[in-house]
Structures are given as C-alpha cells and as structure tokens.
Amino acid sequence: MRNVTVAAADLGASSGRVMVGRVDPGRVRLDEVHRFDNTPVQVGATLHWDVLALYRGVLDGLRAAGRDAHLDSIGIDTWAVDYGLLDARGALLGNPIHHRDGRTEGVMDRVLSRVPAADIYALTGLQFLPINTVYQLVAAADDPQMAVAQDLLLLPDLLAYWLTGERGAEVTNASTTQLLDVRVRAWATDLMERLGIPAALFPPLREPGEQIGHLQPAGQKATGLGGDVPVTAVGSHDTASAVVGVPAANPRFAYISSGTWSLVGVELHAPVLSEASRRANFTNELGVDGTVRYLRNVMGLWLLQESLRVWEQAGDRPDLDALLRDAARAEPFRSIVDPDDPVFLPPGDMPARIAATCEQSGQPVPATPPQTVRCVLDSLALAYRRTVRDAQRLADHDVEVVHVVGGGARNALLCQLTANACGLPVIAGPVEATALGNVLVQARALGALSGGLDALRRVARGAEHLRRYEPSGDAAAWDAAAARLNIATRM
C-alpha cells in the first residue's frame, strides 16, 4: 500500500466544494481548497441548474488542488435525479432543469395510471417522489430536445464526461432515476418501453471504484494537471458517498445524511420490496460494495434554509447561532408540521407557509423567528424518529445508534432533539462525510487502502472529532408529539 493524494469534487444543492484527501495506510486528512455557490437560474417559467458555472467551479477547484501536490485521482459526486441531454456530437442540448421546477406537477399520477405503482416498486424499489428522473422524462416527452438527444447523463456523469470524454452511468446515482432494476443492478428497459422513454439514451453502467478515464487536453489546460490523472468512479450520488463516510463501528446503525434534504435510513445487503415497504414510501437506492441504502427522504434543512433566506431578503439578516440559542429556549412542541408536506417543496416564503399550515391545523402560529425555527427542528426530529422506526420495522433491522453526517451535524440543537425523539444515542459527524466517502473509495481503488466498508469506516472514525448526544427529556412528551404529527399527516 502507498500514500496517495486525491481530489473530491462534491456538489450539493446549494454549494459545491473541492476537497483534497491525503491518505496514508489507515489514516486520512481532508482539506477544502475551493468552494463555490450553486445558484439555480429562473428563465421564463423554467428553473435551471447553471451547470457551466458548476463545471467552472470544479475546474477552478482542481487547479487549486493541484498547486501543492500531484493528484493521483479525481472523484465526483453530486445530488441525484437531474440530468443533461447530449446530441450526436456530444454537445449539451441545454442547461439541465432543476428537480424543483414545476414541470412534473401531476406527472406521477399520469405515470401510475399507465403502470401500477406495485409493478414499478417491485422492479425499482424506489420511493415515489415527483422529482424522480422518470417523471422528469415523461414531462419532457414532447420537448424538441428529446427528439434529437442521443445520450442522457446524470449530473456527476456529465461532469466526468466533460473531463474525460467517456460516457457512462455510475450505478448509485442511476438507482435514483426509478428506471433501474434494483434486483440485478441493470437498467429497467421494459419499464422504459412501457413509458415511452427511449432506452438508447441510457449509457452503460459503472460501479464505484472503476476508472472512468483520464483528463482530456482541455481539462489539462484548464486545471494545470497532467494527462496522467485518472477520474475514478465513486459513489456519485452524494448520499452513497456520505454513507461510506459514516463512522459506524457495527452494522446496527441508522444514518441521517443531513443537508438541504435529509436521507434517513439503514444499510442492507438486499432490497426490501414488500407491499408494506412500498406503502411506507421507502426507497432502495444502491450503495457501494453491493449494498442497499434503505431510506426515506425527509425534506430536511431546506425549511430552515429558505426561512433564513426570506428573513435576510426582508432586511433582518438573522444570526443563525443566536436563532438556535433562542429556539432552544422556546416552548417545545408548541407547533409542529409534517416536513414532507408538498407545500414545502418549492422555493418561496417558508415562514408564511409554516404559519399557514399551523393555522389550518388549529395550532398556535409561530409569531417570531425563534418559534419558527423551533417548529422546524421539532418537526424534523419527529420525522427522523418516524423514519428510523419504520426502517427498523420494515427491514427487520435493529438500530442501536443514529449517525448524523453532513451539515446538520453542526446543528447541536437538532442533534439533541433527534436523540431525544428517537430515544437513541446520536453521533454527529463527520460534517464532510460525503467528501470523505468519495476520498476513501478513490484511495482503495488506488491501493492505498484495502478491505471492505468496515475497513474504510475504521479510517473514517479517525478523520474528524465526533460528538455524542445521549437521549434526555420526557419520552412521553415525544410520544404525544409524534401522535400529533401522525394526525396532522393524515389531515
């Protein structure tokens, strides 16, 4: 085994970053060398990703990464479901459309009227969300771009293609499209045919750890790197990489990858395709080393992020640390909402939506920003509790500890509330679990590390200081609040 230095390009829904990972046998160090905004752009009625700005951010980050060290590899991960279309020359046909765009409204119902939900779930194991790639493609069926498109590349695969010229689809992200047969890790071409989606658009699948290709001359010039630097497939869905970076000491854990979205679940070795699992809207996304990420999406810190944005635009310029301190002192369970209510999905005036939802359900309306924040965090903790308990029951999988990774690991109040709600210890960190998992898979592919996920997680446990939260407070009060949330969900 040898020492290696790799770059992890990790793009989230609100920002991107390039991290340098220096890996010795049994040890890893991460350094952020470049961070850039990810700001969607509204053009007319359509919300787009500014993918060229994102690619420029990646190139600038790789240039910064290569200034002080020779890079042995590059890995890319992003969010899921969104894609770009290429023409016969390999040119991008237009800026990818954001999954929060309104074009998929009502499309899922149309699809399910043609193909029963039970059939789709038995094949793909994926939860039914209007943002899924399948519904985006059905919504785009009559777009002129579709008539000339030759290839569909998910966002991390598109960025890798621009770097290397090689087209493919990394399997962890491909599994989020609801167009992949989760049982055999292959494209579900029969389902595509039933929905009128051209199967020829979808490139060959690749597994994490495979070498994609080397930097093309344009990429070499833009980054200052040599042509000998390979691009390695990692868990290109950011949650797949984040789960690799979970510092679990045994398999009896649940994870919350906490960011704009929260992905809450357990790691399994086979999908759960039962009718009960479908009705609970759990998803079976593929993971690294043949694993399955059995999880459910929770709306996540999006509610808090949008609230902060609205307050800042109104001139309040809130200090998040002060807001969290005040929220910790606010009355618990005064108002709770279902974070997964579709009303909270689009961008907009989140405090007003929360207030309206509370009013409609007969609860006190949050009157101050701290009360709104407490409502959001209590509601998220209750949604996490519900999802962790559902995952244990449906997968027959015991959970002894909850690992919170990602940006939410910094939110001490949310972590403590989650421990209280779940009645389980919460271990918070690493914050950069996604970049860490990205780096660990690259390092193993290069021979700097060996072994399975247990070995990689042993390295992850030493990469960052972890904080432990023990459950406290009144368990009966959480039970009562959970009952209130269940009633509100059914209204």
SVG drawing of the C-alpha trace seen along z (x, -y; Angstrom):
<svg xmlns="http://www.w3.org/2000/svg" viewBox="-58 -45 62 55">
<polyline fill="none" stroke="black" stroke-width="0.4" points="0.0,0.0 1.1,-3.5 0.3,-7.1 -2.0,-8.9 -3.4,-12.4 -6.8,-12.7 -9.4,-15.4 -13.1,-15.0 -15.4,-17.3 -18.6,-17.3 -21.6,-19.3 -24.6,-19.9 -27.9,-21.6 -26.7,-25.0 -22.9,-24.9 -20.0,-22.9 -16.6,-22.3 -13.3,-20.6 -11.5,-18.8 -8.0,-17.3 -7.7,-14.0 -4.2,-12.8 -4.4,-9.1 -1.8,-7.1 -2.5,-3.4 -5.1,-3.7 -5.3,-7.5 -6.9,-10.3 -6.7,-14.1 -9.2,-16.4 -8.5,-20.0 -11.0,-22.2 -9.3,-24.1 -12.2,-25.7 -15.9,-26.4 -18.4,-27.9 -22.1,-28.7 -24.7,-26.6 -27.4,-29.1 -30.2,-28.0 -31.4,-30.3 -35.1,-31.0 -35.6,-31.5 -39.2,-32.3 -41.2,-29.6 -38.4,-27.1 -35.9,-26.7 -32.4,-25.6 -29.2,-24.5 -26.3,-26.7 -24.2,-23.7 -21.5,-25.6 -20.8,-27.7 -20.7,-24.4 -18.2,-22.9 -16.1,-26.1 -16.1,-25.7 -14.9,-22.1 -12.1,-23.2 -11.0,-26.0 -11.1,-23.6 -9.0,-21.1 -6.4,-23.8 -6.2,-24.8 -5.9,-21.1 -3.0,-20.5 -1.0,-23.5 0.7,-21.9 0.6,-18.2 0.5,-15.7 -3.1,-14.3 -3.4,-10.6 -7.1,-10.6 -10.3,-12.7 -13.8,-11.7 -17.1,-13.5 -20.3,-13.3 -23.5,-15.4 -27.2,-15.3 -29.5,-12.8 -32.2,-12.6 -31.2,-15.6 -29.6,-15.1 -28.3,-16.7 -29.0,-15.6 -26.3,-15.3 -26.7,-15.5 -25.0,-13.3 -21.8,-15.4 -21.7,-15.1 -22.8,-18.7 -25.1,-19.6 -28.6,-20.5 -29.5,-22.9 -29.0,-23.7 -30.3,-20.8 -33.7,-21.6 -33.9,-21.7 -35.9,-19.0 -37.9,-21.7 -39.2,-23.0 -42.9,-22.8 -43.0,-20.7 -43.5,-17.4 -46.7,-18.6 -49.3,-15.9 -47.0,-13.7 -46.5,-11.0 -50.3,-10.4 -50.3,-10.1 -47.5,-7.5 -49.2,-5.5 -52.4,-5.4 -50.3,-3.6 -48.1,-1.4 -49.3,-0.3 -47.3,-1.6 -46.8,2.0 -45.2,3.0 -42.8,0.1 -41.8,0.7 -41.3,4.4 -38.8,3.6 -37.1,0.5 -37.7,0.4 -37.7,-3.4 -39.9,-5.7 -42.5,-7.7 -41.3,-11.3 -42.4,-13.8 -38.8,-14.8 -37.6,-11.4 -35.9,-11.3 -38.7,-9.1 -41.3,-11.8 -39.0,-14.5 -38.5,-12.5 -42.2,-11.8 -42.9,-15.5 -40.2,-16.3 -41.5,-13.8 -42.7,-16.4 -39.7,-18.8 -37.7,-19.4 -34.5,-18.4 -35.8,-14.9 -36.2,-14.4 -32.5,-14.9 -31.0,-13.7 -28.5,-10.8 -27.4,-10.4 -28.7,-11.1 -26.1,-11.7 -26.9,-12.3 -25.1,-15.4 -21.9,-13.7 -21.6,-11.6 -21.9,-14.7 -19.1,-16.5 -17.0,-13.3 -17.7,-13.2 -16.5,-16.8 -13.3,-15.9 -12.6,-12.6 -14.7,-12.2 -16.1,-8.9 -19.9,-8.4 -21.4,-6.2 -23.7,-6.0 -22.4,-5.3 -24.9,-2.8 -25.6,-4.5 -26.9,-7.6 -28.6,-5.6 -30.6,-3.8 -32.3,-7.1 -33.9,-7.5 -36.7,-5.0 -35.6,-3.4 -33.1,-0.8 -33.9,2.8 -32.6,2.8 -32.6,6.6 -29.9,7.1 -28.3,3.6 -29.3,3.1 -31.4,0.6 -35.1,1.5 -35.6,1.3 -39.0,2.9 -40.3,0.2 -38.7,-2.5 -40.6,-1.0 -43.9,-1.0 -43.5,-4.7 -42.2,-5.7 -38.8,-6.6 -36.0,-5.7 -33.7,-3.1 -31.0,-4.0 -30.5,-7.3 -29.0,-5.5 -25.3,-4.7 -23.5,-1.6 -23.5,-1.3 -20.3,-1.5 -19.6,-0.6 -17.8,-2.7 -14.0,-2.1 -13.9,-1.7 -11.6,-4.0 -13.6,-6.3 -10.8,-7.8 -8.1,-10.4 -8.2,-14.2 -8.6,-15.4 -6.3,-18.2 -9.0,-20.9 -9.3,-19.7 -5.5,-19.6 -5.2,-23.2 -8.0,-24.4 -6.7,-22.8 -2.9,-22.7 -3.0,-19.0 -1.3,-16.4 -3.0,-13.9 -1.9,-11.0 -4.6,-11.9 -7.4,-9.4 -11.1,-10.2 -12.4,-7.4 -16.0,-6.5 -17.1,-6.9 -20.5,-6.7 -21.5,-9.5 -24.8,-10.1 -23.7,-12.2 -25.6,-10.1 -23.9,-7.0 -20.5,-8.6 -21.8,-10.0 -22.9,-6.5 -19.4,-5.2 -18.1,-8.0 -20.4,-7.1 -18.0,-6.2 -20.1,-3.2 -18.4,-0.6 -21.0,2.1 -23.9,2.8 -26.7,1.9 -26.8,-1.8 -29.2,-4.2 -27.9,-7.3 -29.2,-10.7 -27.4,-12.4 -28.5,-15.9 -28.4,-18.8 -30.9,-20.5 -32.5,-17.1 -32.3,-14.6 -31.8,-11.0 -32.7,-8.7 -32.2,-5.0 -30.2,-1.9 -27.7,0.1 -28.7,3.5 -27.4,6.3 -30.6,6.8 -33.6,4.6 -36.9,4.7 -39.6,4.9 -42.6,5.7 -46.0,4.1 -45.7,2.6 -42.4,1.0 -44.0,-0.5 -46.9,-1.9 -44.4,-3.4 -42.7,-5.0 -39.3,-3.7 -36.6,-3.6 -33.9,-1.0 -31.0,-3.0 -27.9,-1.2 -24.7,-1.7 -21.0,-1.0 -19.8,2.6 -23.2,4.1 -25.1,2.6 -28.6,1.1 -29.4,-2.2 -32.8,-1.6 -34.1,-5.0 -36.8,-7.7 -36.3,-11.3 -37.2,-13.9 -37.4,-17.5 -34.5,-18.4 -32.8,-21.7 -34.5,-23.2 -37.2,-24.6 -34.6,-26.4 -32.5,-27.5 -35.5,-29.0 -36.7,-30.7 -33.3,-32.3 -33.2,-33.5 -36.7,-35.1 -35.7,-36.8 -32.5,-38.1 -34.3,-39.4 -36.6,-41.3 -33.6,-43.0 -33.5,-41.1 -30.1,-39.4 -30.6,-36.8 -27.7,-35.3 -28.2,-31.5 -26.3,-30.8 -28.4,-33.3 -31.6,-32.0 -30.7,-28.4 -30.0,-29.6 -33.3,-31.3 -35.0,-28.3 -33.6,-26.0 -35.3,-28.2 -38.6,-28.3 -41.6,-26.2 -41.2,-22.7 -44.0,-21.2 -45.9,-24.5 -46.4,-24.0 -45.3,-21.1 -45.7,-20.4 -45.0,-17.5 -41.8,-18.5 -42.7,-16.2 -45.9,-18.1 -45.6,-19.0 -46.4,-22.6 -42.9,-23.0 -41.1,-21.6 -40.9,-24.7 -38.8,-27.8 -40.7,-30.6 -41.9,-32.3 -41.3,-29.3 -42.2,-31.1 -45.5,-32.1 -46.2,-28.5 -45.3,-27.2 -47.6,-29.7 -50.5,-28.9 -50.1,-25.1 -50.2,-25.6 -53.2,-27.8 -55.0,-25.3 -54.3,-22.5 -55.6,-24.6 -52.1,-25.1 -50.6,-28.3 -48.9,-30.2 -45.2,-30.9 -45.0,-34.6 -41.2,-35.0 -38.3,-33.6 -37.1,-31.5 -40.6,-30.0 -40.5,-29.2 -37.0,-27.6 -38.2,-25.5 -41.2,-24.4 -38.9,-23.3 -36.4,-21.5 -39.0,-19.7 -40.8,-18.7 -37.6,-17.4 -36.7,-15.4 -40.1,-13.8 -39.9,-13.0 -36.5,-11.4 -37.9,-9.3 -40.8,-8.1 -38.4,-7.1 -35.9,-5.3 -38.6,-3.3 -40.3,-2.5 -36.9,-1.3 -36.3,1.0 -39.7,2.5 -39.9,2.9 -36.3,4.2 -36.3,6.2 -33.0,4.4 -32.1,3.5 -30.7,0.0 -28.5,-0.9 -27.2,-4.3 -28.1,-7.1 -25.2,-8.7 -25.9,-12.3 -23.4,-13.3 -23.3,-16.3 -24.1,-19.9 -26.8,-19.0 -24.1,-17.5 -23.1,-21.1 -26.6,-21.9 -26.3,-20.8 -29.9,-21.6 -31.2,-19.4 -28.8,-16.6 -30.0,-16.7 -33.6,-16.8 -33.1,-13.8 -31.5,-11.8 -34.5,-12.7 -37.0,-11.9 -35.5,-8.6 -34.6,-7.5 -31.2,-6.5 -27.6,-8.0 -26.8,-10.3 -23.2,-10.5 -22.7,-13.7 -20.0,-13.9 -18.2,-14.0 -19.6,-17.1 -17.7,-16.3 -18.8,-12.7 -19.6,-12.9 -16.2,-14.1 -14.7,-11.6 -16.5,-8.7 -15.5,-9.9 -11.9,-10.0 -11.9,-6.6 -13.3,-4.9 -10.7,-6.5 -7.9,-5.6 -9.0,-2.0 -9.1,-1.9 -5.6,-3.2 -4.3,-0.6 -3.7,-2.9 -6.5,-1.2 -7.8,2.3 -10.8,4.2 -14.5,3.7 -16.7,0.9 -15.8,1.9 -12.2,1.1 -13.0,-2.2 -15.2,-3.2 -12.4,-2.4 -10.4,-5.0 -13.4,-7.4 -13.6,-7.2 -10.2,-8.9 -10.8,-11.6 -12.7,-14.1 -13.8,-14.8 -17.2,-13.2 -19.8,-14.4 -22.1,-12.1 -25.6,-13.1 -27.5,-11.0 -31.3,-10.9 -32.8,-13.0 -36.1,-14.8 -39.6,-13.5 -40.1,-10.4 -43.9,-10.6 -43.9,-14.2 -42.2,-13.0 -44.7,-10.1 -47.6,-12.7 -46.0,-15.0 -45.4,-12.0 -49.1,-11.2 -50.0,-14.8 -47.7,-14.7 -49.3,-11.5 -52.8,-13.1 -51.5,-16.2 -50.1,-14.0 -53.4,-12.3 -55.4,-15.6"/>
</svg>
